[in-house]
Amino acid sequence: MDNSGVFTVTQMDYPGDGFYVGFHNVTITAVDEHGNIGICSFTIIVKDNEDPEFNCSLPSVTVNVGMNSSSAQADWILEDATDNA
């Protein structure tokens, strides 16, 4: 609001807009017909609090050690992981 009754509001972000994970500074500016400026600034913080998930249904993997060896190569196929962000 303004005592002159005539002003212009400028903003780049609006309620309901989508924001990616991270910090986003929002600034809304109002300028009246006499050049007086009012500013409203705030930060939107979008957090990802969900852990990634594996579709991990692997059984135990058993490999045998070869002759004259103390190690063995093991192979498996890991299924995809998913995450919300």
PDB file with one MODEL, atoms N, CA, C and O in Angstrom:
MODEL        1
ATOM      1  N   MET A   1       0.837  -1.182   0.000  1.00  0.00           N
ATOM      2  CA  MET A   1       0.000   0.000   0.000  1.00  0.00           C
ATOM      3  C   MET A   1       0.880   1.243   0.000  1.00  0.00           C
ATOM      4  O   MET A   1       2.048   1.196   0.388  1.00  0.00           O
ATOM      5  N   ASP A   2       0.305   2.346  -0.438  1.00  0.00           N
ATOM      6  CA  ASP A   2       1.043   3.600  -0.518  1.00  0.00           C
ATOM      7  C   ASP A   2       0.057   4.750  -0.324  1.00  0.00           C
ATOM      8  O   ASP A   2      -1.110   4.646  -0.703  1.00  0.00           O
ATOM      9  N   ASN A   3       0.532   5.849   0.268  1.00  0.00           N
ATOM     10  CA  ASN A   3      -0.361   6.988   0.515  1.00  0.00           C
ATOM     11  C   ASN A   3      -0.787   7.682  -0.776  1.00  0.00           C
ATOM     12  O   ASN A   3      -1.834   8.328  -0.819  1.00  0.00           O
ATOM     13  N   SER A   4       0.026   7.548  -1.835  1.00  0.00           N
ATOM     14  CA  SER A   4      -0.367   8.172  -3.101  1.00  0.00           C
ATOM     15  C   SER A   4      -1.392   7.315  -3.835  1.00  0.00           C
ATOM     16  O   SER A   4      -2.119   7.805  -4.699  1.00  0.00           O
ATOM     17  N   GLY A   5      -1.443   6.054  -3.490  1.00  0.00           N
ATOM     18  CA  GLY A   5      -2.414   5.153  -4.103  1.00  0.00           C
ATOM     19  C   GLY A   5      -1.991   4.581  -5.436  1.00  0.00           C
ATOM     20  O   GLY A   5      -2.639   3.668  -5.947  1.00  0.00           O
ATOM     21  N   VAL A   6      -0.910   5.099  -6.016  1.00  0.00           N
ATOM     22  CA  VAL A   6      -0.460   4.609  -7.322  1.00  0.00           C
ATOM     23  C   VAL A   6       0.953   4.078  -7.186  1.00  0.00           C
ATOM     24  O   VAL A   6       1.879   4.824  -6.868  1.00  0.00           O
ATOM     25  N   PHE A   7       1.115   2.781  -7.428  1.00  0.00           N
ATOM     26  CA  PHE A   7       2.454   2.192  -7.365  1.00  0.00           C
ATOM     27  C   PHE A   7       2.502   0.961  -8.262  1.00  0.00           C
ATOM     28  O   PHE A   7       1.475   0.399  -8.641  1.00  0.00           O
ATOM     29  N   THR A   8       3.714   0.568  -8.585  1.00  0.00           N
ATOM     30  CA  THR A   8       3.946  -0.595  -9.437  1.00  0.00           C
ATOM     31  C   THR A   8       4.733  -1.638  -8.652  1.00  0.00           C
ATOM     32  O   THR A   8       5.747  -1.318  -8.032  1.00  0.00           O
ATOM     33  N   VAL A   9       4.275  -2.868  -8.679  1.00  0.00           N
ATOM     34  CA  VAL A   9       4.957  -3.967  -8.002  1.00  0.00           C
ATOM     35  C   VAL A   9       5.686  -4.803  -9.045  1.00  0.00           C
ATOM     36  O   VAL A   9       5.116  -5.175 -10.071  1.00  0.00           O
ATOM     37  N   THR A  10       6.962  -5.095  -8.766  1.00  0.00           N
ATOM     38  CA  THR A  10       7.784  -5.906  -9.661  1.00  0.00           C
ATOM     39  C   THR A  10       8.301  -7.119  -8.901  1.00  0.00           C
ATOM     40  O   THR A  10       8.835  -6.992  -7.799  1.00  0.00           O
ATOM     41  N   GLN A  11       8.139  -8.293  -9.497  1.00  0.00           N
ATOM     42  CA  GLN A  11       8.678  -9.508  -8.886  1.00  0.00           C
ATOM     43  C   GLN A  11       8.969 -10.523  -9.972  1.00  0.00           C
ATOM     44  O   GLN A  11       8.333 -10.521 -11.026  1.00  0.00           O
ATOM     45  N   MET A  12       9.947 -11.401  -9.706  1.00  0.00           N
ATOM     46  CA  MET A  12      10.324 -12.447 -10.655  1.00  0.00           C
ATOM     47  C   MET A  12       9.730 -13.798 -10.257  1.00  0.00           C
ATOM     48  O   MET A  12       9.497 -14.651 -11.114  1.00  0.00           O
ATOM     49  N   ASP A  13       9.485 -13.993  -8.966  1.00  0.00           N
ATOM     50  CA  ASP A  13       8.962 -15.256  -8.454  1.00  0.00           C
ATOM     51  C   ASP A  13       7.586 -15.020  -7.864  1.00  0.00           C
ATOM     52  O   ASP A  13       7.302 -13.959  -7.307  1.00  0.00           O
ATOM     53  N   TYR A  14       6.731 -16.038  -7.996  1.00  0.00           N
ATOM     54  CA  TYR A  14       5.350 -15.916  -7.531  1.00  0.00           C
ATOM     55  C   TYR A  14       4.969 -17.111  -6.667  1.00  0.00           C
ATOM     56  O   TYR A  14       5.543 -18.188  -6.825  1.00  0.00           O
ATOM     57  N   PRO A  15       4.012 -16.943  -5.758  1.00  0.00           N
ATOM     58  CA  PRO A  15       3.533 -18.075  -4.974  1.00  0.00           C
ATOM     59  C   PRO A  15       3.096 -19.208  -5.909  1.00  0.00           C
ATOM     60  O   PRO A  15       2.406 -18.981  -6.903  1.00  0.00           O
ATOM     61  N   GLY A  16       3.504 -20.410  -5.573  1.00  0.00           N
ATOM     62  CA  GLY A  16       3.172 -21.566  -6.403  1.00  0.00           C
ATOM     63  C   GLY A  16       4.237 -21.919  -7.422  1.00  0.00           C
ATOM     64  O   GLY A  16       4.145 -22.972  -8.054  1.00  0.00           O
ATOM     65  N   ASP A  17       5.257 -21.070  -7.608  1.00  0.00           N
ATOM     66  CA  ASP A  17       6.362 -21.396  -8.520  1.00  0.00           C
ATOM     67  C   ASP A  17       7.140 -22.588  -7.982  1.00  0.00           C
ATOM     68  O   ASP A  17       7.149 -22.834  -6.776  1.00  0.00           O
ATOM     69  N   GLY A  18       7.792 -23.326  -8.870  1.00  0.00           N
ATOM     70  CA  GLY A  18       8.648 -24.444  -8.475  1.00  0.00           C
ATOM     71  C   GLY A  18      10.071 -23.963  -8.241  1.00  0.00           C
ATOM     72  O   GLY A  18      10.571 -23.102  -8.964  1.00  0.00           O
ATOM     73  N   PHE A  19      10.719 -24.523  -7.230  1.00  0.00           N
ATOM     74  CA  PHE A  19      12.097 -24.175  -6.911  1.00  0.00           C
ATOM     75  C   PHE A  19      12.891 -25.459  -6.710  1.00  0.00           C
ATOM     76  O   PHE A  19      12.408 -26.391  -6.067  1.00  0.00           O
ATOM     77  N   TYR A  20      14.100 -25.517  -7.251  1.00  0.00           N
ATOM     78  CA  TYR A  20      14.979 -26.672  -7.086  1.00  0.00           C
ATOM     79  C   TYR A  20      15.593 -26.666  -5.691  1.00  0.00           C
ATOM     80  O   TYR A  20      15.529 -25.663  -4.980  1.00  0.00           O
ATOM     81  N   VAL A  21      16.182 -27.780  -5.308  1.00  0.00           N
ATOM     82  CA  VAL A  21      16.854 -27.900  -4.017  1.00  0.00           C
ATOM     83  C   VAL A  21      17.924 -26.825  -3.903  1.00  0.00           C
ATOM     84  O   VAL A  21      18.722 -26.633  -4.821  1.00  0.00           O
ATOM     85  N   GLY A  22      17.938 -26.124  -2.773  1.00  0.00           N
ATOM     86  CA  GLY A  22      18.925 -25.077  -2.534  1.00  0.00           C
ATOM     87  C   GLY A  22      18.279 -23.829  -1.960  1.00  0.00           C
ATOM     88  O   GLY A  22      17.135 -23.852  -1.506  1.00  0.00           O
ATOM     89  N   PHE A  23      19.031 -22.743  -1.988  1.00  0.00           N
ATOM     90  CA  PHE A  23      18.589 -21.460  -1.451  1.00  0.00           C
ATOM     91  C   PHE A  23      18.181 -20.544  -2.598  1.00  0.00           C
ATOM     92  O   PHE A  23      18.876 -20.451  -3.610  1.00  0.00           O
ATOM     93  N   HIS A  24      17.055 -19.874  -2.432  1.00  0.00           N
ATOM     94  CA  HIS A  24      16.546 -18.970  -3.468  1.00  0.00           C
ATOM     95  C   HIS A  24      16.125 -17.660  -2.815  1.00  0.00           C
ATOM     96  O   HIS A  24      15.250 -17.644  -1.949  1.00  0.00           O
ATOM     97  N   ASN A  25      16.743 -16.572  -3.230  1.00  0.00           N
ATOM     98  CA  ASN A  25      16.396 -15.247  -2.711  1.00  0.00           C
ATOM     99  C   ASN A  25      15.265 -14.670  -3.558  1.00  0.00           C
ATOM    100  O   ASN A  25      15.347 -14.627  -4.785  1.00  0.00           O
ATOM    101  N   VAL A  26      14.229 -14.236  -2.891  1.00  0.00           N
ATOM    102  CA  VAL A  26      13.076 -13.640  -3.569  1.00  0.00           C
ATOM    103  C   VAL A  26      12.998 -12.179  -3.150  1.00  0.00           C
ATOM    104  O   VAL A  26      13.068 -11.859  -1.964  1.00  0.00           O
ATOM    105  N   THR A  27      12.852 -11.296  -4.132  1.00  0.00           N
ATOM    106  CA  THR A  27      12.731  -9.864  -3.866  1.00  0.00           C
ATOM    107  C   THR A  27      11.526  -9.324  -4.617  1.00  0.00           C
ATOM    108  O   THR A  27      11.363  -9.549  -5.816  1.00  0.00           O
ATOM    109  N   ILE A  28      10.688  -8.608  -3.884  1.00  0.00           N
ATOM    110  CA  ILE A  28       9.528  -7.960  -4.481  1.00  0.00           C
ATOM    111  C   ILE A  28       9.686  -6.463  -4.228  1.00  0.00           C
ATOM    112  O   ILE A  28       9.932  -6.033  -3.101  1.00  0.00           O
ATOM    113  N   THR A  29       9.543  -5.684  -5.285  1.00  0.00           N
ATOM    114  CA  THR A  29       9.776  -4.241  -5.197  1.00  0.00           C
ATOM    115  C   THR A  29       8.504  -3.480  -5.576  1.00  0.00           C
ATOM    116  O   THR A  29       7.830  -3.821  -6.548  1.00  0.00           O
ATOM    117  N   ALA A  30       8.193  -2.460  -4.804  1.00  0.00           N
ATOM    118  CA  ALA A  30       7.079  -1.560  -5.127  1.00  0.00           C
ATOM    119  C   ALA A  30       7.641  -0.143  -5.296  1.00  0.00           C
ATOM    120  O   ALA A  30       8.404   0.330  -4.454  1.00  0.00           O
ATOM    121  N   VAL A  31       7.263   0.521  -6.374  1.00  0.00           N
ATOM    122  CA  VAL A  31       7.711   1.886  -6.654  1.00  0.00           C
ATOM    123  C   VAL A  31       6.473   2.749  -6.886  1.00  0.00           C
ATOM    124  O   VAL A  31       5.624   2.427  -7.718  1.00  0.00           O
ATOM    125  N   ASP A  32       6.382   3.854  -6.134  1.00  0.00           N
ATOM    126  CA  ASP A  32       5.225   4.723  -6.329  1.00  0.00           C
ATOM    127  C   ASP A  32       5.531   5.780  -7.389  1.00  0.00           C
ATOM    128  O   ASP A  32       6.645   5.853  -7.908  1.00  0.00           O
ATOM    129  N   GLU A  33       4.536   6.585  -7.695  1.00  0.00           N
ATOM    130  CA  GLU A  33       4.673   7.580  -8.766  1.00  0.00           C
ATOM    131  C   GLU A  33       5.677   8.679  -8.454  1.00  0.00           C
ATOM    132  O   GLU A  33       6.030   9.458  -9.339  1.00  0.00           O
ATOM    133  N   HIS A  34       6.147   8.758  -7.203  1.00  0.00           N
ATOM    134  CA  HIS A  34       7.136   9.765  -6.814  1.00  0.00           C
ATOM    135  C   HIS A  34       8.539   9.172  -6.707  1.00  0.00           C
ATOM    136  O   HIS A  34       9.469   9.858  -6.283  1.00  0.00           O
ATOM    137  N   GLY A  35       8.698   7.898  -7.089  1.00  0.00           N
ATOM    138  CA  GLY A  35      10.009   7.257  -7.070  1.00  0.00           C
ATOM    139  C   GLY A  35      10.390   6.635  -5.735  1.00  0.00           C
ATOM    140  O   GLY A  35      11.512   6.157  -5.571  1.00  0.00           O
ATOM    141  N   ASN A  36       9.472   6.638  -4.787  1.00  0.00           N
ATOM    142  CA  ASN A  36       9.743   5.984  -3.499  1.00  0.00           C
ATOM    143  C   ASN A  36       9.672   4.462  -3.688  1.00  0.00           C
ATOM    144  O   ASN A  36       8.811   3.943  -4.399  1.00  0.00           O
ATOM    145  N   ILE A  37      10.604   3.770  -3.030  1.00  0.00           N
ATOM    146  CA  ILE A  37      10.736   2.326  -3.237  1.00  0.00           C
ATOM    147  C   ILE A  37      10.517   1.577  -1.929  1.00  0.00           C
ATOM    148  O   ILE A  37      11.056   1.948  -0.886  1.00  0.00           O
ATOM    149  N   GLY A  38       9.727   0.530  -2.004  1.00  0.00           N
ATOM    150  CA  GLY A  38       9.556  -0.406  -0.894  1.00  0.00           C
ATOM    151  C   GLY A  38      10.018  -1.775  -1.354  1.00  0.00           C
ATOM    152  O   GLY A  38       9.701  -2.201  -2.464  1.00  0.00           O
ATOM    153  N   ILE A  39      10.774  -2.476  -0.495  1.00  0.00           N
ATOM    154  CA  ILE A  39      11.330  -3.781  -0.881  1.00  0.00           C
ATOM    155  C   ILE A  39      10.970  -4.828   0.169  1.00  0.00           C
ATOM    156  O   ILE A  39      11.069  -4.583   1.371  1.00  0.00           O
ATOM    157  N   CYS A  40      10.556  -5.981  -0.302  1.00  0.00           N
ATOM    158  CA  CYS A  40      10.324  -7.142   0.553  1.00  0.00           C
ATOM    159  C   CYS A  40      11.240  -8.258   0.034  1.00  0.00           C
ATOM    160  O   CYS A  40      11.129  -8.678  -1.118  1.00  0.00           O
ATOM    161  N   SER A  41      12.142  -8.728   0.895  1.00  0.00           N
ATOM    162  CA  SER A  41      13.070  -9.798   0.503  1.00  0.00           C
ATOM    163  C   SER A  41      12.991 -10.938   1.507  1.00  0.00           C
ATOM    164  O   SER A  41      12.870 -10.713   2.711  1.00  0.00           O
ATOM    165  N   PHE A  42      13.060 -12.155   1.005  1.00  0.00           N
ATOM    166  CA  PHE A  42      13.102 -13.327   1.861  1.00  0.00           C
ATOM    167  C   PHE A  42      13.766 -14.467   1.107  1.00  0.00           C
ATOM    168  O   PHE A  42      13.961 -14.390  -0.106  1.00  0.00           O
ATOM    169  N   THR A  43      14.109 -15.519   1.824  1.00  0.00           N
ATOM    170  CA  THR A  43      14.794 -16.672   1.242  1.00  0.00           C
ATOM    171  C   THR A  43      13.883 -17.893   1.305  1.00  0.00           C
ATOM    172  O   THR A  43      13.282 -18.180   2.340  1.00  0.00           O
ATOM    173  N   ILE A  44      13.791 -18.599   0.197  1.00  0.00           N
ATOM    174  CA  ILE A  44      13.113 -19.884   0.157  1.00  0.00           C
ATOM    175  C   ILE A  44      14.190 -20.955   0.194  1.00  0.00           C
ATOM    176  O   ILE A  44      15.105 -20.953  -0.630  1.00  0.00           O
ATOM    177  N   ILE A  45      14.082 -21.869   1.150  1.00  0.00           N
ATOM    178  CA  ILE A  45      15.056 -22.959   1.277  1.00  0.00           C
ATOM    179  C   ILE A  45      14.339 -24.260   0.941  1.00  0.00           C
ATOM    180  O   ILE A  45      13.384 -24.645   1.615  1.00  0.00           O
ATOM    181  N   VAL A  46      14.805 -24.929  -0.101  1.00  0.00           N
ATOM    182  CA  VAL A  46      14.236 -26.217  -0.501  1.00  0.00           C
ATOM    183  C   VAL A  46      15.230 -27.293  -0.097  1.00  0.00           C
ATOM    184  O   VAL A  46      16.378 -27.297  -0.539  1.00  0.00           O
ATOM    185  N   LYS A  47      14.765 -28.216   0.761  1.00  0.00           N
ATOM    186  CA  LYS A  47      15.637 -29.273   1.272  1.00  0.00           C
ATOM    187  C   LYS A  47      15.213 -30.630   0.722  1.00  0.00           C
ATOM    188  O   LYS A  47      14.027 -30.898   0.530  1.00  0.00           O
ATOM    189  N   ASP A  48      16.201 -31.474   0.474  1.00  0.00           N
ATOM    190  CA  ASP A  48      15.972 -32.869   0.113  1.00  0.00           C
ATOM    191  C   ASP A  48      16.300 -33.698   1.342  1.00  0.00           C
ATOM    192  O   ASP A  48      17.472 -33.913   1.650  1.00  0.00           O
ATOM    193  N   ASN A  49      15.279 -34.164   2.048  1.00  0.00           N
ATOM    194  CA  ASN A  49      15.477 -34.930   3.271  1.00  0.00           C
ATOM    195  C   ASN A  49      15.254 -36.423   3.063  1.00  0.00           C
ATOM    196  O   ASN A  49      15.181 -37.178   4.032  1.00  0.00           O
ATOM    197  N   GLU A  50      15.147 -36.853   1.812  1.00  0.00           N
ATOM    198  CA  GLU A  50      14.875 -38.252   1.515  1.00  0.00           C
ATOM    199  C   GLU A  50      16.158 -38.935   1.038  1.00  0.00           C
ATOM    200  O   GLU A  50      16.829 -38.457   0.124  1.00  0.00           O
ATOM    201  N   ASP A  51      16.482 -40.055   1.672  1.00  0.00           N
ATOM    202  CA  ASP A  51      17.661 -40.822   1.284  1.00  0.00           C
ATOM    203  C   ASP A  51      17.425 -41.541  -0.042  1.00  0.00           C
ATOM    204  O   ASP A  51      16.295 -41.931  -0.336  1.00  0.00           O
ATOM    205  N   PRO A  52      18.472 -41.722  -0.846  1.00  0.00           N
ATOM    206  CA  PRO A  52      18.337 -42.563  -2.037  1.00  0.00           C
ATOM    207  C   PRO A  52      18.003 -43.993  -1.610  1.00  0.00           C
ATOM    208  O   PRO A  52      18.382 -44.435  -0.526  1.00  0.00           O
ATOM    209  N   GLU A  53      17.295 -44.698  -2.473  1.00  0.00           N
ATOM    210  CA  GLU A  53      16.928 -46.074  -2.181  1.00  0.00           C
ATOM    211  C   GLU A  53      17.441 -46.998  -3.274  1.00  0.00           C
ATOM    212  O   GLU A  53      17.396 -46.672  -4.460  1.00  0.00           O
ATOM    213  N   PHE A  54      17.929 -48.155  -2.851  1.00  0.00           N
ATOM    214  CA  PHE A  54      18.324 -49.209  -3.779  1.00  0.00           C
ATOM    215  C   PHE A  54      17.226 -50.260  -3.819  1.00  0.00           C
ATOM    216  O   PHE A  54      16.605 -50.565  -2.801  1.00  0.00           O
ATOM    217  N   ASN A  55      16.998 -50.804  -4.993  1.00  0.00           N
ATOM    218  CA  ASN A  55      16.165 -51.985  -5.124  1.00  0.00           C
ATOM    219  C   ASN A  55      17.140 -53.153  -5.017  1.00  0.00           C
ATOM    220  O   ASN A  55      17.484 -53.786  -6.015  1.00  0.00           O
ATOM    221  N   CYS A  56      17.571 -53.422  -3.810  1.00  0.00           N
ATOM    222  CA  CYS A  56      18.677 -54.352  -3.565  1.00  0.00           C
ATOM    223  C   CYS A  56      18.138 -55.711  -3.130  1.00  0.00           C
ATOM    224  O   CYS A  56      17.846 -55.935  -1.955  1.00  0.00           O
ATOM    225  N   SER A  57      18.013 -56.606  -4.096  1.00  0.00           N
ATOM    226  CA  SER A  57      17.513 -57.941  -3.794  1.00  0.00           C
ATOM    227  C   SER A  57      18.585 -58.994  -4.090  1.00  0.00           C
ATOM    228  O   SER A  57      18.278 -60.112  -4.503  1.00  0.00           O
ATOM    229  N   LEU A  58      19.834 -58.616  -3.871  1.00  0.00           N
ATOM    230  CA  LEU A  58      20.931 -59.540  -4.142  1.00  0.00           C
ATOM    231  C   LEU A  58      21.020 -60.608  -3.051  1.00  0.00           C
ATOM    232  O   LEU A  58      20.931 -60.296  -1.863  1.00  0.00           O
ATOM    233  N   PRO A  59      21.193 -61.851  -3.451  1.00  0.00           N
ATOM    234  CA  PRO A  59      21.470 -62.885  -2.455  1.00  0.00           C
ATOM    235  C   PRO A  59      22.947 -62.785  -2.052  1.00  0.00           C
ATOM    236  O   PRO A  59      23.674 -61.941  -2.576  1.00  0.00           O
ATOM    237  N   SER A  60      23.381 -63.617  -1.152  1.00  0.00           N
ATOM    238  CA  SER A  60      24.808 -63.656  -0.816  1.00  0.00           C
ATOM    239  C   SER A  60      25.592 -64.096  -2.041  1.00  0.00           C
ATOM    240  O   SER A  60      25.137 -64.942  -2.810  1.00  0.00           O
ATOM    241  N   VAL A  61      26.752 -63.526  -2.213  1.00  0.00           N
ATOM    242  CA  VAL A  61      27.622 -63.891  -3.325  1.00  0.00           C
ATOM    243  C   VAL A  61      28.772 -64.705  -2.752  1.00  0.00           C
ATOM    244  O   VAL A  61      29.524 -64.215  -1.908  1.00  0.00           O
ATOM    245  N   THR A  62      28.910 -65.934  -3.203  1.00  0.00           N
ATOM    246  CA  THR A  62      29.969 -66.817  -2.713  1.00  0.00           C
ATOM    247  C   THR A  62      30.927 -67.125  -3.848  1.00  0.00           C
ATOM    248  O   THR A  62      30.503 -67.532  -4.929  1.00  0.00           O
ATOM    249  N   VAL A  63      32.196 -66.937  -3.612  1.00  0.00           N
ATOM    250  CA  VAL A  63      33.229 -67.283  -4.601  1.00  0.00           C
ATOM    251  C   VAL A  63      34.281 -68.136  -3.913  1.00  0.00           C
ATOM    252  O   VAL A  63      34.492 -68.033  -2.704  1.00  0.00           O
ATOM    253  N   ASN A  64      34.924 -68.962  -4.685  1.00  0.00           N
ATOM    254  CA  ASN A  64      35.955 -69.842  -4.148  1.00  0.00           C
ATOM    255  C   ASN A  64      37.336 -69.318  -4.489  1.00  0.00           C
ATOM    256  O   ASN A  64      37.563 -68.771  -5.568  1.00  0.00           O
ATOM    257  N   VAL A  65      38.251 -69.494  -3.556  1.00  0.00           N
ATOM    258  CA  VAL A  65      39.643 -69.106  -3.758  1.00  0.00           C
ATOM    259  C   VAL A  65      40.330 -70.195  -4.580  1.00  0.00           C
ATOM    260  O   VAL A  65      40.180 -71.387  -4.312  1.00  0.00           O
ATOM    261  N   GLY A  66      41.082 -69.761  -5.581  1.00  0.00           N
ATOM    262  CA  GLY A  66      41.803 -70.712  -6.413  1.00  0.00           C
ATOM    263  C   GLY A  66      43.060 -71.225  -5.723  1.00  0.00           C
ATOM    264  O   GLY A  66      43.434 -70.761  -4.646  1.00  0.00           O
ATOM    265  N   MET A  67      43.688 -72.177  -6.359  1.00  0.00           N
ATOM    266  CA  MET A  67      44.924 -72.767  -5.833  1.00  0.00           C
ATOM    267  C   MET A  67      45.998 -71.701  -5.681  1.00  0.00           C
ATOM    268  O   MET A  67      46.142 -70.837  -6.546  1.00  0.00           O
ATOM    269  N   ASN A  68      46.743 -71.755  -4.603  1.00  0.00           N
ATOM    270  CA  ASN A  68      47.861 -70.855  -4.331  1.00  0.00           C
ATOM    271  C   ASN A  68      47.437 -69.380  -4.342  1.00  0.00           C
ATOM    272  O   ASN A  68      48.204 -68.516  -4.767  1.00  0.00           O
ATOM    273  N   SER A  69      46.239 -69.099  -3.883  1.00  0.00           N
ATOM    274  CA  SER A  69      45.746 -67.722  -3.858  1.00  0.00           C
ATOM    275  C   SER A  69      45.055 -67.464  -2.527  1.00  0.00           C
ATOM    276  O   SER A  69      44.560 -68.386  -1.879  1.00  0.00           O
ATOM    277  N   SER A  70      45.030 -66.222  -2.138  1.00  0.00           N
ATOM    278  CA  SER A  70      44.311 -65.857  -0.908  1.00  0.00           C
ATOM    279  C   SER A  70      43.175 -64.881  -1.203  1.00  0.00           C
ATOM    280  O   SER A  70      42.603 -64.293  -0.286  1.00  0.00           O
ATOM    281  N   SER A  71      42.850 -64.712  -2.491  1.00  0.00           N
ATOM    282  CA  SER A  71      41.755 -63.826  -2.864  1.00  0.00           C
ATOM    283  C   SER A  71      41.017 -64.388  -4.070  1.00  0.00           C
ATOM    284  O   SER A  71      41.515 -65.281  -4.756  1.00  0.00           O
ATOM    285  N   ALA A  72      39.831 -63.859  -4.319  1.00  0.00           N
ATOM    286  CA  ALA A  72      39.037 -64.284  -5.469  1.00  0.00           C
ATOM    287  C   ALA A  72      38.262 -63.085  -5.994  1.00  0.00           C
ATOM    288  O   ALA A  72      37.936 -62.161  -5.249  1.00  0.00           O
ATOM    289  N   GLN A  73      37.977 -63.115  -7.266  1.00  0.00           N
ATOM    290  CA  GLN A  73      37.207 -62.037  -7.888  1.00  0.00           C
ATOM    291  C   GLN A  73      35.723 -62.346  -7.746  1.00  0.00           C
ATOM    292  O   GLN A  73      35.291 -63.467  -8.015  1.00  0.00           O
ATOM    293  N   ALA A  74      34.945 -61.358  -7.325  1.00  0.00           N
ATOM    294  CA  ALA A  74      33.493 -61.513  -7.201  1.00  0.00           C
ATOM    295  C   ALA A  74      32.804 -60.555  -8.151  1.00  0.00           C
ATOM    296  O   ALA A  74      33.209 -59.398  -8.264  1.00  0.00           O
ATOM    297  N   ASP A  75      31.780 -61.012  -8.827  1.00  0.00           N
ATOM    298  CA  ASP A  75      31.003 -60.187  -9.756  1.00  0.00           C
ATOM    299  C   ASP A  75      29.534 -60.212  -9.352  1.00  0.00           C
ATOM    300  O   ASP A  75      29.024 -61.234  -8.893  1.00  0.00           O
ATOM    301  N   TRP A  76      28.858 -59.080  -9.527  1.00  0.00           N
ATOM    302  CA  TRP A  76      27.418 -58.993  -9.294  1.00  0.00           C
ATOM    303  C   TRP A  76      26.871 -57.848 -10.091  1.00  0.00           C
ATOM    304  O   TRP A  76      27.621 -56.988 -10.553  1.00  0.00           O
ATOM    305  N   ILE A  77      25.571 -57.827 -10.259  1.00  0.00           N
ATOM    306  CA  ILE A  77      24.897 -56.740 -10.963  1.00  0.00           C
ATOM    307  C   ILE A  77      24.029 -56.013  -9.939  1.00  0.00           C
ATOM    308  O   ILE A  77      23.135 -56.600  -9.330  1.00  0.00           O
ATOM    309  N   LEU A  78      24.311 -54.735  -9.764  1.00  0.00           N
ATOM    310  CA  LEU A  78      23.564 -53.918  -8.817  1.00  0.00           C
ATOM    311  C   LEU A  78      22.410 -53.247  -9.553  1.00  0.00           C
ATOM    312  O   LEU A  78      22.600 -52.639 -10.606  1.00  0.00           O
ATOM    313  N   GLU A  79      21.228 -53.364  -8.993  1.00  0.00           N
ATOM    314  CA  GLU A  79      20.067 -52.736  -9.596  1.00  0.00           C
ATOM    315  C   GLU A  79      20.094 -51.232  -9.370  1.00  0.00           C
ATOM    316  O   GLU A  79      20.858 -50.742  -8.538  1.00  0.00           O
ATOM    317  N   ASP A  80      19.276 -50.508 -10.097  1.00  0.00           N
ATOM    318  CA  ASP A  80      19.270 -49.048 -10.046  1.00  0.00           C
ATOM    319  C   ASP A  80      18.872 -48.501  -8.674  1.00  0.00           C
ATOM    320  O   ASP A  80      18.130 -49.132  -7.920  1.00  0.00           O
ATOM    321  N   ALA A  81      19.383 -47.325  -8.382  1.00  0.00           N
ATOM    322  CA  ALA A  81      18.977 -46.581  -7.193  1.00  0.00           C
ATOM    323  C   ALA A  81      18.034 -45.462  -7.638  1.00  0.00           C
ATOM    324  O   ALA A  81      18.117 -44.985  -8.769  1.00  0.00           O
ATOM    325  N   THR A  82      17.145 -45.051  -6.747  1.00  0.00           N
ATOM    326  CA  THR A  82      16.234 -43.946  -7.040  1.00  0.00           C
ATOM    327  C   THR A  82      16.324 -42.898  -5.960  1.00  0.00           C
ATOM    328  O   THR A  82      16.688 -43.195  -4.822  1.00  0.00           O
ATOM    329  N   ASP A  83      15.991 -41.664  -6.316  1.00  0.00           N
ATOM    330  CA  ASP A  83      15.984 -40.574  -5.352  1.00  0.00           C
ATOM    331  C   ASP A  83      14.980 -39.550  -5.829  1.00  0.00           C
ATOM    332  O   ASP A  83      14.668 -39.503  -7.018  1.00  0.00           O
ATOM    333  N   ASN A  84      14.471 -38.736  -4.937  1.00  0.00           N
ATOM    334  CA  ASN A  84      13.467 -37.737  -5.290  1.00  0.00           C
ATOM    335  C   ASN A  84      14.055 -36.481  -5.895  1.00  0.00           C
ATOM    336  O   ASN A  84      13.327 -35.703  -6.511  1.00  0.00           O
ATOM    337  N   ALA A  85      15.353 -36.258  -5.738  1.00  0.00           N
ATOM    338  CA  ALA A  85      15.959 -35.034  -6.284  1.00  0.00           C
ATOM    339  C   ALA A  85      17.306 -35.321  -6.872  1.00  0.00           C
ATOM    340  O   ALA A  85      17.965 -34.413  -7.378  1.00  0.00           O
TER     341      ALA A  85
ENDMDL
END
